Amino acid sequence: MAKDVILVVDDRPANRYTVAHALKRAGYDVVEAETGTEALELAKQIPSAILLDVKLPDILGYEVCRRLKANPRTSHIPILQLSAAFVDNESRVYALDSGADAYLTQPVEPNVLVATVRSLVKTHEAESLAKLRSKQWQSTFDALSEGVAVLDESGRILRCNRAMAELLDLSYADIEGKMLGELLDGSLVSLLVHDDQVKVQEFTHGSRYVQARIEPIFLDDHPTGSILVLADLTRRRLAEHAALMNERLAATGRMAHTIAHEINNPLEAITNLLFLMRSPATGAKEAAEYLTSAEDEVARVSRISKQILTFHRESASPISVDLRSVMEDVLALNNRAIAEKNLDVRKEWVASISVEGFPAQLRQVFSNIFRNAIDASERGGTIHLRISRAFLGRNYEETAARVTIADAGVGIAKENVPRIFDAFFTTKELKGTGVGLWLSSTIVQEHGGRIQLKTRGQSDRTGTTISVLLPVKRQSVIG
């Protein structure tokens, strides 16, 4: 291992020899200089420490010390000033004010000199290591893609990384030292409760969607602050919105298919009835009967159109949604698929339960789940639909509605169950987009509810049951 190099600056050869001899015996390499100018030049080699005499022939040691400390390249080198002429306390203070790290008067005992140099070198090494680790930590801190900040107990931001500054579009100076509530959504302050729980909340900041995670910091079981992590969810939200739009377009395509099949038959009947009415052989009584039949078919077309038009009509704010009515709309939209597979759909709802929400979104949720049940069912199979009361909340204190859709199909493979609600995961290969159940889960969560899944794949008992639980804000019971 290379030895530490000490620069000894003194214009008197005898003094340099005495000091250098003591340092070499202690294991140091020594470089010598006679003048202040020479010392400034040799200091560029970055010795481990500099022993600097005050009284030099060209520049006083005080001035040499000031110049070395003013130079960023040499400012970290520890300097021990030595003097046989300036021995009073005023000289000592002046030297220390000039930047010297220590001051000794000549003559000095070799062991005291070596101990002082060793202490300065160790301190210098410790400071250098601390600076290196600080730079490494800051580089790692800044390399994180998420915005990270350290907060004190009151919620004041002590330090942040580059991603935080970029996310908030502010400088470090505009962030550090500010209270959390001054910069971000004020509701985040309520998350600064000093327990051992990690708090998560989403909010908007300008045009961005942001998720905030606050994790408390404890020292010997005492809260000392928090770590704030901000994740930019904007791209994810835009992707989700695009997926939502694509899913709605796909639903519109299915709707057009339904319209073509469901309306075609009554339109053909109306055309035939009008043809018969125009026939010369048709009497007044028969014409009236044909007209009544045509009116019935027109009413049928109107009813189908209303069901389809209301399927994706959205309200501006949550309204009371009759779940039985929603499920009837879902059945009407999927009537053709039910008939093609000759499925037996068994409904179990005596009373109607209403929840507050967005009807078009809830129709989409139940239609997605019901279509999966149809796809999983064998021809002639049975699908059970049930609307019942339930409870939500940690202690089951919140009244809820449960909508259950159960098929007797092949079930879901055990390894696929954990991923079934992930975006773009599908077991239908090219026939599925992997968006339906993920979107349904997202919508249910936004309504304050949750989805439960049970599946069986044994040879004797198969099928999948999906239950959607939604909180009941206002409840209507119809006998």
C-alpha positions in Angstrom: 0.0 0.0 0.0 1.4 3.4 -1.0 2.6 5.6 1.9 1.1 9.0 2.7 3.1 11.9 1.4 3.7 14.9 3.6 4.8 18.2 2.2 7.2 20.1 4.6 7.7 23.8 3.9 10.5 25.6 5.7 13.3 27.8 4.5 15.7 26.5 7.2 17.3 23.2 6.2 17.9 22.1 9.9 14.2 22.5 10.7 13.2 20.6 7.5 15.6 17.8 8.4 14.3 17.4 12.0 10.7 17.4 10.9 11.3 15.1 7.9 13.3 12.6 9.9 10.5 12.3 12.5 7.9 11.8 9.8 10.0 9.2 7.9 10.5 7.2 11.0 6.7 7.2 11.5 6.3 5.7 8.0 5.5 8.8 5.9 7.1 9.9 2.6 8.3 13.5 2.7 8.5 16.2 0.0 10.4 19.4 0.9 10.0 23.0 -0.1 11.9 26.1 0.9 9.5 28.9 -0.3 5.8 29.7 -0.4 5.8 29.7 -4.2 7.4 26.3 -4.3 4.8 25.1 -1.8 1.9 26.3 -3.9 3.4 24.4 -6.9 4.1 21.1 -5.0 0.6 21.2 -3.4 -0.8 20.4 -6.8 0.5 16.9 -6.3 -2.1 16.6 -3.5 -0.1 15.5 -0.5 -1.9 13.9 2.5 -0.9 16.9 4.7 1.2 20.1 4.5 3.5 21.3 7.4 3.8 25.0 6.7 6.2 27.4 8.4 4.8 30.8 9.0 7.9 32.8 8.2 8.9 32.1 4.6 11.3 34.3 2.5 8.8 35.2 -0.2 5.2 34.7 1.1 4.1 34.5 4.7 2.7 31.1 5.6 -0.6 32.7 6.5 -1.0 33.8 2.9 0.1 30.5 1.5 -2.5 28.8 3.6 -5.3 31.2 2.4 -4.4 30.5 -1.2 -4.4 26.8 -0.8 -7.7 26.8 1.0 -9.2 29.1 -1.7 -8.2 26.7 -4.5 -10.9 24.0 -4.9 -8.3 21.5 -5.9 -6.2 21.9 -2.7 -8.8 23.2 -0.2 -9.3 19.8 1.3 -5.6 19.2 2.2 -5.0 19.5 6.0 -2.5 22.2 6.9 -0.4 22.2 10.1 1.3 25.6 10.6 4.6 25.7 12.5 6.4 28.8 13.9 9.2 29.6 16.2 8.7 33.4 15.9 5.0 33.7 16.1 4.2 31.9 19.4 1.5 34.1 21.0 -2.2 33.2 21.1 -3.0 36.0 18.6 -0.7 34.4 16.0 -2.4 31.1 16.6 -5.8 32.5 16.1 -4.7 34.4 13.0 -3.3 31.1 11.5 -6.5 29.2 12.3 -8.6 32.0 10.8 -6.4 31.8 7.7 -7.6 28.2 7.2 -5.0 26.2 9.0 -6.3 23.0 10.6 -3.8 23.0 13.4 -1.0 25.2 14.8 2.2 24.2 16.7 5.1 26.3 18.0 8.7 25.4 17.5 10.5 23.6 18.9 8.0 20.7 19.0 8.4 17.2 20.4 8.7 14.7 17.5 6.0 12.5 19.1 3.6 15.4 19.4 4.4 16.4 15.8 3.8 12.9 14.5 0.6 12.4 16.5 -0.8 15.7 15.2 0.1 14.8 11.6 -1.4 11.4 12.0 -4.7 12.9 13.4 -4.9 15.4 10.5 -4.3 12.6 8.0 -6.9 10.3 9.5 -9.4 13.2 9.7 -8.7 14.0 6.1 -9.2 10.4 5.0 -12.4 10.2 7.0 -13.7 13.4 5.4 -12.7 12.2 1.9 -14.5 8.9 2.4 -17.5 10.7 3.8 -17.6 13.0 0.7 -17.2 10.0 -1.6 -20.0 8.2 0.0 -22.1 11.3 0.0 -21.5 11.7 -3.8 -22.3 8.0 -4.3 -25.4 8.3 -2.3 -26.5 11.5 -4.1 -25.8 9.9 -7.5 -27.9 6.9 -6.5 -30.5 9.2 -5.1 -30.6 11.2 -8.4 -30.6 8.1 -10.5 -34.0 6.9 -9.1 -36.8 7.4 -11.6 -39.2 8.2 -8.8 -39.2 11.5 -7.0 -37.8 11.0 -3.5 -37.6 13.5 -0.6 -36.7 13.4 3.1 -39.1 15.1 5.4 -38.7 16.1 9.1 -41.4 15.4 11.7 -43.3 18.6 10.9 -43.5 17.8 7.2 -40.7 20.1 6.0 -38.7 18.9 3.0 -35.1 18.5 4.0 -33.7 17.0 0.8 -34.9 15.8 -2.6 -33.6 14.1 -5.7 -33.4 15.2 -9.3 -36.6 13.3 -10.3 -38.6 15.2 -7.6 -37.4 18.5 -9.0 -38.3 17.5 -12.6 -41.6 16.0 -11.6 -42.6 19.2 -9.8 -40.9 21.4 -12.4 -39.1 23.3 -9.6 -35.5 23.9 -8.6 -33.9 22.3 -5.5 -34.0 25.7 -3.8 -37.7 26.0 -4.5 -38.4 22.6 -2.9 -35.9 22.1 0.0 -36.9 23.9 3.1 -40.6 24.2 2.1 -43.5 22.5 3.9 -45.1 19.6 2.2 -48.5 21.3 2.1 -47.0 24.4 0.4 -45.9 22.4 -2.7 -48.3 19.6 -3.1 -51.9 18.6 -2.5 -52.7 19.8 1.0 -54.4 16.5 1.9 -51.0 14.8 1.9 -50.3 16.4 5.2 -52.8 14.1 6.8 -50.6 11.2 5.8 -47.9 12.4 8.1 -49.1 10.3 11.1 -46.2 8.9 12.9 -47.1 5.2 13.1 -45.4 2.3 11.3 -47.8 2.2 8.4 -47.0 3.2 4.8 -49.5 5.7 3.4 -50.4 5.9 -0.2 -52.5 8.5 -2.0 -53.1 9.6 -5.6 -53.6 13.2 -6.7 -53.2 15.5 -9.6 -50.4 18.1 -10.0 -51.0 20.3 -12.9 -51.5 18.0 -15.9 -49.9 15.0 -14.2 -51.3 12.1 -12.3 -49.1 11.4 -9.3 -49.0 8.7 -6.6 -47.5 9.7 -3.2 -46.2 7.1 -0.8 -45.0 8.3 2.6 -43.0 5.9 4.8 -42.1 6.9 8.4 -38.5 6.9 9.6 -37.8 5.7 13.2 -34.7 5.9 15.3 -34.8 3.8 18.4 -38.6 3.5 18.1 -38.9 7.3 18.0 -40.3 9.0 14.8 -37.7 11.2 13.2 -39.3 12.1 9.9 -40.6 10.5 6.7 -39.6 9.5 3.2 -41.8 10.8 0.5 -41.9 9.0 -2.8 -43.7 10.4 -5.8 -44.4 8.3 -8.9 -45.6 9.8 -12.1 -48.7 7.9 -13.2 -49.5 10.1 -16.2 -48.5 7.6 -18.9 -50.2 4.8 -17.0 -53.4 6.8 -16.7 -53.3 7.7 -20.4 -52.7 4.1 -21.3 -55.6 3.1 -19.1 -57.8 5.7 -20.7 -56.7 4.5 -24.2 -57.5 0.9 -23.1 -60.9 2.1 -21.8 -61.6 3.8 -25.1 -60.5 0.7 -27.1 -62.7 -1.5 -24.9 -65.7 0.8 -25.4 -65.1 0.7 -29.2 -65.0 -3.1 -29.0 -68.2 -3.0 -27.0 -69.7 -0.7 -29.7 -68.7 -3.3 -32.3 -70.5 -6.0 -30.3 -73.4 -3.7 -29.9 -73.6 -3.2 -33.7 -73.6 -6.9 -34.1 -76.4 -7.2 -31.6 -78.4 -4.5 -33.4 -78.0 -6.2 -36.7 -79.4 -9.5 -35.3 -82.0 -8.2 -32.9 -83.6 -5.6 -35.1 -83.4 -7.5 -38.4 -86.2 -9.9 -37.5 -88.8 -7.3 -36.4 -87.9 -5.1 -39.4 -88.5 -8.1 -41.7 -91.8 -8.7 -40.0 -92.8 -5.0 -40.5 -91.8 -5.1 -44.2 -94.0 -8.2 -44.7 -96.9 -6.8 -42.8 -96.8 -3.5 -44.8 -96.7 -5.6 -48.0 -99.8 -7.5 -46.9 -101.6 -4.4 -46.0 -101.1 -3.0 -49.5 -102.5 -6.1 -51.1 -106.0 -5.6 -52.8 -107.1 -8.9 -51.2 -106.6 -7.6 -47.7 -109.8 -6.5 -46.0 -110.2 -3.8 -43.4 -110.3 -6.2 -40.5 -107.2 -8.0 -41.6 -105.4 -4.7 -42.3 -106.2 -3.5 -38.7 -104.7 -6.8 -37.4 -101.6 -6.3 -39.6 -101.3 -2.7 -38.4 -101.4 -3.9 -34.7 -98.8 -6.5 -35.4 -96.6 -3.9 -37.1 -97.0 -1.5 -34.1 -95.9 -4.4 -31.8 -92.8 -5.0 -33.9 -92.0 -1.2 -33.9 -92.4 -1.2 -30.1 -90.0 -4.1 -30.0 -87.4 -2.2 -32.1 -87.8 0.8 -29.9 -87.3 -1.2 -26.8 -84.1 -2.8 -28.2 -82.8 0.6 -29.3 -83.4 2.1 -25.9 -81.6 -0.7 -24.2 -78.6 -0.4 -26.5 -78.5 3.4 -26.4 -78.6 3.5 -22.6 -75.9 0.8 -22.3 -73.0 3.3 -22.8 -74.8 6.5 -21.8 -72.8 8.0 -19.0 -73.9 10.5 -16.3 -71.7 13.4 -15.2 -71.8 12.4 -11.6 -72.7 9.3 -9.6 -76.4 8.5 -9.5 -78.6 5.9 -8.0 -78.2 2.7 -10.1 -80.7 -0.1 -9.9 -78.6 -3.3 -10.2 -81.5 -5.5 -11.4 -82.1 -3.0 -14.2 -78.4 -3.0 -15.1 -78.3 -6.8 -15.2 -81.4 -6.9 -17.4 -79.7 -4.6 -19.8 -76.6 -6.9 -19.8 -78.8 -9.9 -20.6 -80.5 -8.1 -23.4 -77.2 -7.1 -25.0 -75.9 -10.7 -24.8 -79.2 -12.4 -25.8 -77.8 -13.6 -29.1 -74.7 -15.2 -27.5 -77.0 -16.9 -24.9 -79.2 -18.3 -27.6 -76.4 -19.5 -29.8 -75.0 -21.6 -27.0 -78.5 -22.5 -25.7 -77.5 -21.5 -22.2 -79.8 -21.6 -19.2 -79.4 -18.3 -17.3 -80.9 -18.6 -13.8 -81.7 -15.3 -12.2 -82.0 -14.9 -8.4 -83.1 -11.5 -7.3 -86.4 -10.9 -5.5 -85.8 -7.3 -4.5 -83.9 -4.6 -6.3 -80.9 -3.0 -4.6 -79.6 0.3 -5.7 -76.0 1.7 -5.4 -74.6 5.0 -6.2 -72.3 5.0 -9.2 -71.9 5.5 -13.0 -74.4 3.2 -14.7 -72.5 2.9 -18.0 -69.3 1.8 -16.2 -71.2 -0.7 -14.1 -72.9 -2.1 -17.2 -69.5 -2.5 -18.7 -68.2 -4.3 -15.6 -71.0 -6.9 -15.5 -71.1 -7.3 -19.3 -67.3 -8.1 -19.3 -67.8 -10.7 -16.6 -70.9 -12.1 -18.1 -69.4 -12.5 -21.5 -66.4 -14.4 -20.0 -69.0 -16.7 -18.3 -70.6 -17.3 -21.7 -67.2 -18.0 -23.4 -66.3 -20.4 -20.6 -69.6 -22.3 -20.7 -70.3 -25.4 -22.7 -73.3 -25.6 -25.1 -76.4 -26.1 -23.0 -74.7 -25.1 -19.8 -76.0 -23.0 -16.9 -75.0 -19.5 -15.7 -76.3 -18.3 -12.3 -76.9 -14.6 -11.7 -77.6 -13.4 -8.2 -78.1 -10.0 -6.5 -77.9 -10.0 -2.7 -76.9 -8.0 0.3 -73.5 -8.1 1.8 -71.0 -6.1 3.9 -67.7 -4.3 3.2 -65.0 -2.7 5.3 -62.3 -4.0 7.6 -64.9 -4.9 10.3 -67.8 -5.5 7.8 -69.6 -2.5 9.0 -70.5 -1.0 5.6 -73.7 -2.2 3.9 -73.0 -3.4 0.4 -74.6 -5.1 -2.6 -73.2 -8.3 -4.1 -73.6 -9.3 -7.7 -72.5 -12.9 -8.4 -72.0 -14.4 -11.8 -71.2 -18.1 -11.8 -70.6 -20.5 -14.7 -70.0 -24.2 -14.9 -67.2 -24.0 -17.4 -63.7 -25.3 -17.4 -62.5 -23.0 -14.6 -59.2 -21.0 -14.4 -55.8 -22.8 -14.1 -54.3 -22.3 -10.7 -51.2 -20.6 -12.0 -53.3 -18.0 -13.8 -55.5 -17.0 -10.9 -53.0 -14.4 -9.4 -52.8 -12.7 -12.8 -56.4 -12.8 -13.9 -57.0 -9.1 -13.1 -53.7 -7.9 -14.6 -53.8 -5.6 -17.6 -53.3 -7.4 -21.0 -53.3 -10.8 -19.4 -55.6 -13.2 -21.2 -56.1 -17.0 -21.5 -58.0 -16.6 -24.8 -54.8 -16.1 -26.8 -55.6 -14.2 -30.0 -59.3 -14.0 -29.2 -58.9 -11.8 -26.1 -57.3 -8.4 -25.4 -56.7 -9.0 -21.6 -58.3 -5.7 -20.8 -61.8 -6.7 -19.8 -61.3 -8.0 -16.2 -58.5 -5.5 -15.5 -60.8 -2.7 -16.5 -63.6 -4.2 -14.5 -61.5 -4.4 -11.4 -60.3 -0.8 -11.9 -63.9 0.5 -12.2 -65.1 -1.5 -9.2 -62.2 -0.1 -7.1 -63.0 3.4 -8.2 -66.6 2.8 -7.0 -65.2 1.8 -3.5 -65.9 -1.9 -4.0 -63.9 -5.1 -4.7 -64.1 -8.2 -6.8 -63.9 -11.8 -5.4 -63.0 -14.8 -7.5 -63.5 -18.5 -6.9 -62.6 -21.1 -9.5 -62.6 -24.9 -9.7 -60.9 -27.1 -12.3 -61.5 -30.6 -10.9 -63.0 -33.2 -13.2 -66.2 -33.6 -11.0 -66.7 -29.9 -10.1 -65.7 -27.1 -12.5 -66.6 -23.5 -13.1 -65.8 -19.9 -12.0 -67.7 -17.6 -9.7 -67.0 -13.9 -9.7 -68.7 -11.6 -7.1 -68.7 -7.8 -7.3 -69.2 -6.1 -4.0 -70.3 -2.4 -4.1 -71.1 -0.1 -1.2 -74.7 0.9 -0.9 -75.0 4.7 -0.4 -78.7 4.9 -1.0 -80.9 1.8 -0.9 -84.2 1.1 -2.6 -86.1 -2.0 -1.9 -89.0 -3.1 -4.2 -91.2 -5.9 -3.1 
